[in-house]
């Protein structure tokens, strides 16, 4: 397993894949650890999670440098990702007890009836490279604090990040086996999931990866949470603050090199403000600095791998051949590394690649629609349903439009983001289940009903 710097194309390090024997040892360790970890007081688990936040902040520059080196994230954005992980850990360290408190129900005299939340065991996490720390902590912070244990299969191009995250938990004082990384290829994932020692799986990745894991898990009757691809609409209505929408939209499309499931990807603009929005949007996108991701002034670094750049350019080329207009960008930059310029396409033909497929890179598509109704129709004209953003001066109108969009989350006058305070997830081909907040923390728990009767009932009840 090789780590390659996408800004230079040079090998950073090489890691030996784990064999099945190594995985077997890890699964035994996870199963053994779960027996003790589940019984630890939740306050103790919260304190350990607070330690994780401290470990992250104490070495933020090293973790940020590792992300930048392995997948090309601009260094300032990498530091922000470490901080976001620390913040999420602090959130669950503070609120886990509340999220998992027993829920009491009404009952007959002399009874105590409640729902208790109990962990189910080792959870397999199949995580992507685009946010190599945040995606992992988004699952680990709540699930481990709830009493489960985690086995991480990270993307093969960020093995250094995967091992560093395991070390974070060890340095924070977590017992052996509670969080482990296994460096395995994708073709072993099914066998790991089929193993009786794994009780559930969470996946962030492509729709194809989600289908594969869901199929295997379904045969084993194991629960899954899938956060998959997205083609998020960014809807600009005729009363929107066009300058603000354009500025936020340019960032929403191009942060992390456009490599985000919840990035704004399809800009759906009502005709009355279309020209003004396009002019402001293109100017803002054109002003972004593309360059060395270790430079503090860089806005857009390289794509994470060379093959991802080639796939992206193929989508743009096929779409322009079908009739799309390139406003800026659209050609690979003449420099070493997997760099692609921020690109804006208009006049998008129905069914061309940038219209029908997820576009994972700094390429924005802009659509002209006649009115609000058409904007909602176009926003929903996708097999995906992860997030959406709506821009309007009228909050009530924004809420109405948000109600018409098929997505797991809709933000009005704000870019789509994941936040530990609110549930996060998608519908349609963007997956199912929720992460974050109380809903996410409770996904991999047994919601057990406990009915306690002070004295036996005089009559035999009907089931």
C-alpha positions in Angstrom: 0.0 0.0 0.0 1.6 3.2 -1.2 1.2 6.8 -0.1 1.8 9.2 -3.0 1.9 13.0 -2.8 -0.6 14.1 -5.4 1.1 17.5 -5.7 4.3 16.0 -6.9 3.5 12.4 -7.9 6.3 11.2 -5.7 6.0 8.3 -3.2 5.8 9.4 0.4 5.9 6.0 2.1 5.1 2.3 1.5 3.1 0.2 3.9 2.7 -3.6 3.9 -0.9 -4.8 3.6 -2.3 -6.7 6.5 -2.9 -10.4 5.8 -6.0 -12.2 7.0 -4.0 -13.5 10.0 -3.5 -9.9 11.0 -7.2 -9.1 10.6 -8.1 -12.2 12.6 -6.0 -11.0 15.5 -7.6 -7.5 15.2 -11.1 -8.9 15.3 -10.3 -11.1 18.3 -8.9 -8.0 20.0 -12.0 -6.0 19.2 -14.3 -8.7 20.5 -12.3 -9.1 23.7 -12.2 -5.3 24.2 -15.9 -4.9 23.8 -16.7 -7.1 26.8 -15.0 -4.7 29.1 -15.5 -1.4 27.2 -19.3 -1.7 27.1 -19.4 -2.0 30.9 -17.3 1.1 31.6 -19.2 4.0 33.0 -20.2 6.4 30.3 -18.6 9.3 32.2 -15.3 7.5 31.9 -15.7 7.0 28.1 -16.6 10.8 27.9 -13.4 11.7 29.7 -11.3 9.6 27.4 -13.0 11.3 24.4 -12.1 14.7 25.9 -8.5 13.4 26.0 -8.7 12.7 22.3 -9.6 16.4 21.6 -6.5 17.4 23.6 -4.2 15.0 21.7 -5.5 16.3 18.3 -4.9 19.9 19.3 -1.5 19.2 20.8 -0.2 18.0 17.4 -2.4 19.7 14.9 0.4 20.7 12.6 1.7 17.2 12.2 -1.8 15.8 11.5 -2.5 18.6 9.0 0.8 18.0 7.2 0.0 14.3 6.9 -3.3 15.0 5.3 -1.8 17.5 2.9 1.0 15.2 1.9 -1.2 12.1 1.4 -4.3 13.6 -0.4 -3.4 17.2 -1.3 -5.7 19.2 1.0 -4.5 22.8 1.3 -2.8 23.1 4.7 -5.1 25.7 6.2 -8.1 23.5 5.4 -6.3 20.5 6.9 -5.7 22.4 10.1 -9.4 23.3 10.2 -10.3 19.6 9.7 -8.2 18.6 12.8 -10.0 21.4 14.8 -13.4 20.1 13.6 -12.5 16.6 14.8 -11.5 18.0 18.2 -14.7 20.0 18.5 -16.8 16.9 17.7 -15.0 15.0 20.4 -15.7 17.7 22.9 -19.4 17.8 21.8 -19.9 14.1 22.6 -17.8 14.3 25.7 -20.3 16.8 26.9 -23.5 15.5 25.6 -23.2 11.7 25.3 -24.8 11.0 28.6 -27.8 13.1 27.6 -28.1 11.5 24.2 -28.1 8.0 25.8 -30.2 8.7 28.8 -33.0 6.1 29.5 -36.3 7.1 28.0 -39.2 6.5 30.3 -42.7 5.5 29.2 -46.2 5.5 30.8 -47.4 2.3 32.3 -49.8 0.8 34.9 -49.4 1.4 38.6 -46.4 -0.3 40.2 -44.5 -0.4 36.9 -41.3 1.2 35.6 -41.0 1.1 31.8 -38.1 2.5 29.9 -36.0 2.2 26.8 -32.3 1.8 27.5 -29.5 2.1 24.9 -27.0 -0.6 24.8 -24.0 -1.1 22.4 -24.0 -4.0 20.0 -20.3 -4.7 19.4 -17.5 -4.2 17.0 -18.4 -1.8 14.1 -16.5 -2.0 10.8 -16.0 1.5 9.3 -15.1 1.8 5.6 -13.9 5.4 5.2 -12.8 7.6 2.2 -9.8 9.7 1.6 -11.3 13.1 1.0 -11.7 14.1 4.7 -9.3 11.5 6.1 -9.6 12.6 9.7 -13.1 14.0 9.9 -14.9 11.1 8.3 -13.3 8.7 10.8 -13.9 10.9 13.9 -17.5 11.4 12.7 -18.1 7.7 13.3 -15.6 7.0 16.1 -16.5 9.8 18.5 -20.2 8.8 19.0 -20.0 5.1 18.4 -17.1 4.4 20.7 -18.5 6.7 23.4 -21.8 4.8 23.2 -19.8 1.6 24.1 -19.1 0.0 20.8 -15.6 -0.6 19.5 -14.3 0.2 16.0 -12.3 -1.4 13.2 -11.2 1.0 10.5 -10.6 0.1 6.9 -9.5 3.4 5.5 -8.9 4.4 1.9 -5.7 2.9 0.4 -4.1 6.2 -0.5 -4.2 7.5 3.1 -2.6 4.7 5.2 -0.5 7.2 7.1 -3.6 9.0 8.3 -5.3 5.7 9.2 -2.4 4.7 11.5 -2.0 8.1 13.0 -5.7 8.1 14.0 -5.3 4.8 15.8 -2.3 6.3 17.6 -4.4 9.3 18.6 -6.8 7.0 20.5 -3.9 5.1 22.1 -2.3 8.3 23.2 -5.6 9.4 24.7 -5.6 6.3 26.9 -8.1 4.1 25.2 -7.8 0.4 26.0 -6.2 -1.9 23.5 -8.7 -3.1 20.9 -11.3 -0.4 21.3 -10.1 1.3 18.1 -8.0 -0.4 15.5 -6.9 0.2 11.9 -6.5 -2.6 9.4 -4.6 -1.9 6.2 -6.5 -4.1 3.8 -7.6 -3.9 0.2 -11.2 -3.5 -0.7 -11.6 -7.1 -1.8 -11.2 -8.3 1.8 -14.0 -6.1 3.2 -16.8 -8.6 2.4 -15.0 -11.3 4.4 -14.5 -9.0 7.3 -18.1 -8.0 7.3 -19.2 -11.6 7.1 -17.2 -12.5 10.2 -19.4 -13.0 13.3 -17.2 -10.8 15.4 -18.3 -7.7 13.4 -21.8 -6.7 14.2 -22.5 -3.7 12.0 -20.8 -1.4 9.4 -20.7 2.2 8.4 -19.6 3.4 5.0 -18.8 6.7 3.5 -18.0 6.5 -0.2 -19.5 5.9 -3.6 -22.9 4.4 -4.3 -21.1 1.3 -5.6 -19.2 0.8 -2.5 -22.4 1.3 -0.4 -24.3 -1.2 -2.5 -21.6 -3.8 -2.1 -21.4 -3.5 1.7 -25.2 -3.3 2.1 -25.6 -6.4 0.1 -23.1 -8.4 2.2 -24.5 -7.0 5.4 -28.1 -7.8 4.4 -27.2 -11.4 3.9 -25.8 -11.4 7.4 -28.7 -9.4 8.9 -26.2 -6.8 10.1 -27.2 -3.1 10.3 -25.5 -0.5 8.1 -25.3 3.2 7.8 -24.4 4.5 4.4 -23.3 8.1 3.5 -22.7 7.9 -0.2 -22.3 10.3 -3.1 -24.1 13.5 -3.8 -24.9 16.0 -6.5 -26.1 18.8 -4.3 -28.1 21.6 -5.8 -27.3 25.2 -4.9 -30.6 27.1 -5.7 -30.5 30.9 -6.2 -33.9 32.5 -6.2 -34.8 35.8 -7.8 -34.7 37.7 -4.5 -31.4 36.3 -3.3 -28.3 38.4 -2.4 -26.5 37.5 -5.6 -23.0 38.7 -4.5 -23.2 36.7 -1.2 -24.6 33.6 -3.0 -21.8 33.8 -5.6 -19.1 34.2 -3.0 -20.3 31.4 -0.8 -21.1 29.2 -3.8 -17.6 29.5 -5.2 -16.2 28.3 -1.8 -18.9 25.6 -1.4 -17.9 24.1 -4.8 -14.1 24.4 -4.5 -13.1 23.8 -0.9 -11.1 20.6 -0.6 -10.5 20.7 -4.3 -14.2 20.1 -4.9 -13.8 16.6 -3.5 -16.7 16.5 -1.1 -20.0 14.6 -1.2 -21.8 17.6 0.1 -20.1 20.2 -2.1 -22.4 22.5 -4.1 -22.2 20.9 -7.5 -25.3 22.0 -9.6 -26.0 25.7 -9.4 -29.7 26.2 -10.2 -30.3 29.9 -10.8 -33.7 31.6 -11.5 -33.5 33.5 -14.8 -34.1 37.0 -13.4 -30.7 36.9 -11.6 -28.9 34.4 -13.8 -26.6 36.8 -15.6 -25.7 38.7 -12.5 -25.0 35.5 -10.6 -22.9 34.0 -13.3 -20.8 37.1 -13.7 -20.1 37.3 -9.9 -19.6 33.5 -9.6 -17.2 33.2 -12.4 -15.2 36.2 -11.2 -14.9 34.7 -7.7 -14.0 31.3 -8.9 -11.4 32.7 -11.3 -9.8 34.5 -8.4 -9.1 31.3 -6.4 -5.4 30.5 -6.1 -4.4 27.0 -7.3 -1.1 25.8 -6.2 1.2 24.0 -3.7 -1.1 22.8 -0.9 1.6 23.5 1.7 1.4 27.2 0.8 -0.8 29.1 3.2 -2.2 31.2 0.4 -3.4 28.2 -1.7 -7.2 27.8 -2.1 -7.3 24.8 -4.3 -4.7 22.0 -4.3 -4.4 18.9 -6.4 -6.9 16.2 -6.8 -6.1 13.2 -4.5 -4.9 10.9 -7.3 -4.0 11.0 -11.0 -6.8 8.6 -12.0 -9.3 10.9 -10.3 -8.1 13.8 -12.4 -8.4 11.8 -15.6 -11.9 10.7 -14.8 -12.9 14.3 -14.0 -11.5 15.6 -17.2 -13.2 12.9 -19.2 -16.5 14.0 -17.7 -15.8 17.6 -18.7 -14.7 16.7 -22.2 -17.6 14.5 -22.9 -20.0 17.2 -21.7 -18.5 19.9 -23.8 -18.6 17.7 -26.8 -22.3 17.2 -26.0 -22.8 21.0 -26.0 -21.8 22.4 -22.6 -20.0 25.7 -22.6 -16.7 26.2 -20.7 -16.7 29.6 -19.1 -13.4 29.2 -17.3 -11.0 26.2 -16.8 -11.7 22.9 -18.5 -8.2 21.9 -19.2 -5.5 20.2 -17.1 -2.9 22.6 -15.8 0.6 22.4 -17.3 2.5 21.5 -14.2 3.5 18.4 -12.2 0.9 16.9 -9.9 -2.8 16.1 -10.3 -3.9 19.7 -10.6 -7.2 20.7 -12.3 -8.3 24.3 -12.5 -11.6 25.6 -11.0 -14.0 25.2 -13.9 -17.4 26.6 -14.6 -19.7 25.1 -17.2 -23.0 26.5 -18.5 -25.6 25.4 -21.1 -25.6 21.9 -19.7 -27.3 19.3 -21.9 -29.6 16.9 -20.3 -28.0 13.5 -19.6 -24.4 14.5 -20.3 -21.8 13.3 -17.7 -21.7 16.5 -15.6 -25.5 16.5 -15.5 -26.2 12.9 -14.8 -23.1 11.8 -12.7 -21.5 12.9 -9.5 -18.6 15.3 -10.3 -15.9 14.9 -7.7 -13.6 17.9 -8.3 -13.5 21.7 -8.8 -16.1 21.7 -11.6 -19.4 23.7 -11.3 -22.4 23.4 -13.5 -24.8 26.3 -13.8 -28.4 26.0 -14.9 -30.8 28.7 -15.9 -34.5 28.0 -14.8 -37.5 30.3 -15.3 -38.9 30.3 -11.7 -39.0 28.8 -8.2 -41.1 25.8 -9.3 -38.7 24.9 -12.0 -35.8 25.4 -9.6 -37.3 22.8 -7.3 -37.8 20.4 -10.2 -34.2 20.8 -11.4 -32.9 20.4 -7.8 -34.7 17.1 -7.6 -33.6 15.9 -11.1 -30.9 13.6 -9.8 -30.6 10.1 -8.4 -28.8 11.6 -5.4 -30.3 13.3 -2.3 -27.6 14.2 0.2 -27.8 18.0 0.7 -29.0 21.2 -0.9 -28.6 24.9 -0.4 -31.3 27.6 -1.1 -30.7 31.3 -1.3 -33.4 33.9 -0.8 -34.2 37.1 1.1 -37.4 35.6 2.4 -36.9 33.0 5.2 -40.4 31.7 4.8 -39.9 31.2 1.1 -36.6 29.4 1.8 -38.4 27.1 4.2 -41.1 26.3 1.6 -38.5 25.6 -1.1 -36.5 23.5 1.3 -39.6 21.4 2.0 -39.9 20.6 -1.7 -36.3 19.4 -2.2 -35.6 15.7 -1.7 -32.4 15.6 0.4 -31.2 14.6 3.8 -30.5 18.2 4.7 -31.3 21.6 3.2 -29.6 24.8 4.3 -31.1 28.2 3.6 -28.6 31.0 3.0 -25.8 28.8 4.1 -23.6 26.2 2.5 -24.2 22.5 3.3 -22.1 21.2 6.1 -21.9 18.4 8.7 -22.1 19.5 12.3 -22.1 17.3 15.4 -25.2 19.1 16.7 -27.5 18.0 13.9 -28.2 14.7 12.2 -26.5 14.1 8.9 -27.2 11.7 6.0 -29.0 11.3 2.7 -31.9 9.7 0.8 -32.1 8.0 -2.6 -28.7 6.9 -3.9 -27.0 9.1 -1.2 -27.6 6.3 1.3 -29.6 5.8 4.5 -29.2 6.2 8.2 -27.9 9.2 10.1 -24.6 10.2 11.6 -24.0 12.9 14.3 -26.2 14.3 17.0 -28.4 12.0 19.1 -29.8 10.2 16.0 -26.4 9.3 14.8 -25.1 8.1 18.1 -28.1 5.8 18.5 -27.8 4.1 15.2 -25.7 1.1 16.4 -27.4 0.6 19.7 -29.9 -1.9 20.9 -33.0 0.1 21.9 -34.0 -2.3 24.6 -37.4 -2.0 26.3 -37.2 -2.8 30.0 -40.5 -3.3 31.9 -40.3 -3.7 35.6 -43.4 -4.6 37.6 -43.1 -4.1 41.4 -45.4 -7.1 42.0 -46.6 -9.8 39.7 -49.9 -9.1 37.9 -53.0 -10.9 39.2 -54.1 -11.8 35.7 -52.2 -13.3 32.9 -51.8 -10.6 30.3 -52.5 -11.0 26.6 -49.3 -10.7 24.5 
